[in-house]
């Protein structure tokens, strides 16, 4: 079994799908009604990550991706870290 920090994984996926959608952090933040700073903190590799399921849902809708895609875990990535 692999230990996964779900907040970090979701943050990584948000950034990935935001870039694929061609959106800036500011554009996504505006689309979901949060500050650019809040979204920047969500995507940041540093610091404590706290965001609600509602926020993840809103992001999935704005990026036109499923919740599954935002919580997807790349097991191969964890295997190489072991």
Secondary structure, DSSP 8 states (H G I E B T S, - for coil): -----HHHHHHHHHHHHHHHTT--HHHHHHHHT--HHHHHHHH-SSS-----HHHHHHHHHHHT--HHHHH---HHHHHHH-
